[in-house]
Structures are given as structure tokens and as C-alpha cells.
Amino acid sequence: MTSSQTTQTIDVAADHALAMPAHVDHSHLVVQDLPTVSQWYQRIMGLKPLETAASGETLGVGGRPLLTLTTAGNAAKAPRNAPGLFHTAFLVPNREELGRWLAHAAHNNVRLQGASDHLVSEAIYLADPEGNGIEVYRDRPRAEWTFKPDGTVGMDTLPLNLQALYDEAPKDDWNGLAEGTGIGHIHLQVSDIPEADAFFRDVLGLGLMARYPGASFFGSGKYHHHVAANIWNSRGAPKREANMTGLSDYTIQYKDPAELTAALGKLDEMGISVNRSGTAYSLVDPWGIGLRLAA
């Protein structure tokens, strides 16, 4: 279903997450109750339906597809420790839009799971009706980021003052996530961090931008992270099974076809099977998570 989609261009600043040499373009979840989950993403997250097929729906912002939801009769609830999604992170254009979404969530009694100031960004966390993690965040200007001598970026997890964010926000009618919203990053549960470092940095060519205990953060173009991987719930877990709910696959889009070609060569060296579908290449990563690469 995702192979036929065309990516809409977003007019963003040169240092924006989506303007980097590689970025996350799309996320695909398998759910058990498609109508309920789809309506939730439309009502609470403000995504608009873009494409409907027998197998599911694709939702997005401003005509740009961001999230595909599909279901299957044999979809089994993924255990909490299974590799897969930690959260899909929706990047809004600015602090005002983050506040506008927060006000909308508050007025709809949405249960939040947390809120953090990460120095490079401000983030709010929640989950969809089937427990798939979500982050809604805005980036601080890069001039406010602190880069270390080794090239990594200073990040932390500090409390975010939600009351101040709410108080500053316009309380006008909210009609969905703002134009220019995209998937800024995707955060995964994996089984092993050194294996994740080898895959995302050495194979896919993303820079190692930060480390937390039990987690690595990978970004393109010195962005704080386009992909994160942690073992907080999933250390040593076996591969994800094909019929599990949750993250079926996600897409990384490369600007330079040569970078995609280099990644495909390294995947071949690793013996990872890759299938071509149109202009995209599909594979299953070392933890059983689907991945599409395109340029």
C-alpha cells in the first residue's frame, strides 16, 4: 500500500530534520481495531485521511502521507518487550504549534505519559488506543544546541513546564497538525545496542549523535536524531514476529542516490535480503522490523 505513495515536498529551513541528507519519511503500524485507531489519529492527532484501501488507510498532513494503518485477521498483540516501536515522533513547526496541540489534547482529556525538555527540543509523550508510543515535539533553533568536541550533541531529559506551554498557546479552533509537520524521528526497541550502532551508523550511514544508558541516537546532517534505538524493555529479546501488532515498517528517504547505493552495498555484505519495489527497497532489519529505503 505504501509503495504507490508520492512524497509531498515541505518547504522547510535548510537545517530542518526533513532537509537533511536522510530523514524518516513514513511509519506503518499494524493494528487490531482499524476504525477505532484511525479515528483516534484523526481526532486527537489531527491527521487527515489521504488514501483508503481494503487493507487499511494512510493518514497525513497537508497532503503528505505520514502514517499507514493496516490490520489483519491474524494480528497478534506484540508483547511489551518485543523489538519494534518505542514511539513515532511528529515534529511540529514551532513552540506555538506544540502549545496549540497541547491545548487541544487537554480539552479532549487526552492522557499524557510525560513531557520533557531535551535541550535540543521540547516533547510531549502519549500512546494511541493500542499502546503505540507517540511523541509530539518542536525543535529549538540549532544555534541553541550544544555540540561536543566528538561531534555528538548535548541532550538531556528535564521537566517541561506544560502549564506555561498551555498558557502561552492560542485557544482558537484547532483543525489538525499544522502544515509542515512531519515525522522528525522514529524511536525503536531493539535487542542489542552495539548491533544497533553497527546497523544504523555503519550500514545505513547515520551519525551517532548521542548516547544514553541503554540507548543510541542516530542522525543525518548533524540532526540530533532521525532514529533512536533502546533496550530499556527489549534487551536480548528475540526477533519480532511477522504477525505482531505495532510497527510493521518505516521509510528512510535519502537525498543522494549514492548514499542509498552505499547502504544497499553494505546490506548485501551483511547478507540481508533486499527487495526492490519501484524506486524503494524493502528489507527486514536484524530485529525483525521492516524498513524501506528510498532516494
Number of C-alpha atoms within 10 A of each C-alpha: 16 18 12 9 12 10 13 11 11 15 11 13 9 9 13 18 26 27 17 19 17 26 27 24 25 26 25 23 20 24 27 21 14 17 13 13 16 24 15 15 19 16 16 17 19 20 26 24 19 18 15 13 9 8 11 19 21 25 21 23 21 18 17 24 25 24 27 25 26 24 19 16 7 10 16 16 14 17 12 13 18 23 30 29 26 26 22 26 25 22 26 22 19 17 18 16 20 24 23 24 28 21 23 24 16 13 10 11 10 13 12 14 12 13 20 18 17 17 17 21 21 23 23 22 18 18 17 16 14 15 16 19 18 22 25 23 28 24 22 15 12 15 7 11 16 14 15 11 7 7 13 20 22 16 19 14 13 12 13 16 12 17 12 10 16 19 12 14 19 14 14 9 8 14 13 18 25 20 15 17 24 26 24 27 28 25 24 22 27 32 26 19 19 10 13 26 20 12 19 21 18 14 19 22 19 24 23 23 25 20 17 10 9 13 21 22 27 27 26 23 17 21 26 28 24 28 24 25 26 24 22 14 16 19 17 14 16 15 16 25 16 13 16 21 26 28 25 25 23 24 22 21 21 20 14 12 12 11 16 22 15 14 19 19 14 17 18 13 10 11 9 13 12 17 11 12 12 9 10 17 18 19 18 18 17 18 20 19 23 19 19 24 24 21 17
